Amino acid sequence: MNKPTFRQRIVYDLGFELPPELHEWVVQDVAGRGAMKRYIIRFLVPIIPFFVLILLFPGPMTLKLGLIVMMIVPLIVFGVALSYVWRRFRFVQHGLDPELVDKRKFSQLDRELYNLRYRN
């Protein structure tokens, strides 16, 4: 499996498409092991400077930390809730099948068992 160069990785992290020879890497990155952790890190890291700015406000440190926590919790909740939509978008953006998001979760046998039990 090919890996992107440093420049390609930065471009990819900014939301642009990678060349077709790196699509296998994209599938592993978006739906492979540790994908949710990478997604949350990519989601929160650009926002950290804004949290640091809050520390410059006058007032007690407990108030500042409380403000930061009150912003981080909804960010994580919405980030996790929208991760499925984002992963499907990244697959479509690269010309891949968006159903790969679901196929990574369940094996074909699990899917057939589910259909036999609940779809009939």
C-alpha positions as semicolon CSV with decimal commas, in nm:
position;residue;x (nm);y (nm);z (nm)
1;M;0,000;0,000;0,000
2;N;0,138;0,339;-0,102
3;K;0,157;0,616;0,157
4;P;0,122;0,985;0,078
5;T;0,419;1,219;0,095
6;F;0,430;1,490;0,360
7;R;0,294;1,746;0,113
8;Q;0,015;1,512;-0,003
9;R;-0,074;1,440;0,359
10;I;-0,108;1,811;0,440
11;V;-0,323;1,863;0,130
12;Y;-0,536;1,562;0,229
13;D;-0,578;1,691;0,585
14;L;-0,693;2,025;0,445
15;G;-0,978;1,842;0,270
16;F;-0,851;1,791;-0,084
17;E;-0,844;1,473;-0,292
18;L;-0,546;1,240;-0,323
19;P;-0,442;1,072;-0,651
20;P;-0,603;0,733;-0,737
21;E;-0,292;0,532;-0,645
22;L;-0,347;0,636;-0,281
23;H;-0,714;0,536;-0,260
24;E;-0,631;0,218;-0,069
25;W;-0,457;0,433;0,193
26;V;-0,763;0,663;0,205
27;V;-0,987;0,364;0,278
28;Q;-0,759;0,258;0,563
29;D;-0,740;0,612;0,696
30;V;-1,113;0,683;0,687
31;A;-1,254;0,343;0,783
32;G;-0,963;0,140;0,919
33;R;-0,843;0,076;1,271
34;G;-0,810;0,399;1,473
35;A;-1,010;0,606;1,223
36;M;-1,232;0,765;1,488
37;K;-0,935;0,869;1,699
38;R;-0,764;1,029;1,398
39;Y;-1,088;1,204;1,305
40;I;-1,136;1,353;1,653
41;I;-0,775;1,470;1,666
42;R;-0,806;1,633;1,323
43;F;-1,130;1,794;1,435
44;L;-0,999;1,939;1,763
45;V;-0,639;2,039;1,685
46;P;-0,725;2,344;1,468
47;I;-0,952;2,476;1,746
48;I;-0,689;2,462;2,023
49;P;-0,550;2,814;1,954
50;F;-0,895;2,959;2,026
51;F;-0,901;2,778;2,359
52;V;-0,557;2,920;2,440
53;L;-0,691;3,270;2,371
54;I;-0,955;3,214;2,639
55;L;-0,674;3,172;2,891
56;L;-0,570;3,532;2,820
57;F;-0,904;3,671;2,943
58;P;-0,899;3,825;3,291
59;G;-1,063;3,623;3,563
60;P;-1,015;3,313;3,775
61;M;-0,863;3,004;3,613
62;T;-1,164;2,791;3,712
63;L;-1,389;3,015;3,504
64;K;-1,156;2,993;3,204
65;L;-1,131;2,616;3,227
66;G;-1,508;2,593;3,267
67;L;-1,556;2,792;2,946
68;I;-1,315;2,566;2,760
69;V;-1,487;2,250;2,886
70;M;-1,829;2,390;2,795
71;M;-1,703;2,435;2,439
72;I;-1,511;2,108;2,405
73;V;-1,796;1,880;2,515
74;P;-2,043;1,991;2,243
75;L;-1,763;1,993;1,987
76;I;-1,681;1,630;2,060
77;V;-2,049;1,530;2,066
78;F;-2,123;1,694;1,732
79;G;-1,795;1,570;1,587
80;V;-1,874;1,210;1,674
81;A;-2,233;1,248;1,552
82;L;-2,119;1,383;1,216
83;S;-1,827;1,142;1,166
84;Y;-2,039;0,898;0,964
85;V;-2,145;1,175;0,724
86;W;-1,788;1,301;0,695
87;R;-1,647;0,954;0,620
88;R;-1,907;0,895;0,348
89;F;-1,824;1,237;0,201
90;R;-1,452;1,157;0,191
91;F;-1,522;0,830;0,008
92;V;-1,742;1,007;-0,248
93;Q;-1,483;1,283;-0,284
94;H;-1,220;1,026;-0,381
95;G;-1,454;0,841;-0,617
96;L;-1,492;0,540;-0,386
97;D;-1,807;0,358;-0,284
98;P;-1,958;0,531;0,024
99;E;-2,088;0,194;0,141
100;L;-1,731;0,106;0,241
101;V;-1,805;0,281;0,570
102;D;-2,061;0,013;0,660
103;K;-1,876;-0,281;0,507
104;R;-1,582;-0,220;0,739
105;K;-1,805;-0,256;1,045
106;F;-1,978;-0,583;0,969
107;S;-1,873;-0,895;0,790
108;Q;-2,092;-1,036;0,516
109;L;-2,200;-1,321;0,746
110;D;-2,312;-1,073;1,014
111;R;-2,509;-0,879;0,753
112;E;-2,680;-1,196;0,623
113;L;-2,769;-1,308;0,977
114;Y;-2,917;-0,968;1,052
115;N;-3,122;-0,976;0,730
116;L;-3,251;-1,327;0,807
117;R;-3,356;-1,233;1,161
118;Y;-3,501;-0,887;1,121
119;R;-3,576;-0,811;0,756
120;N;-3,823;-1,090;0,689
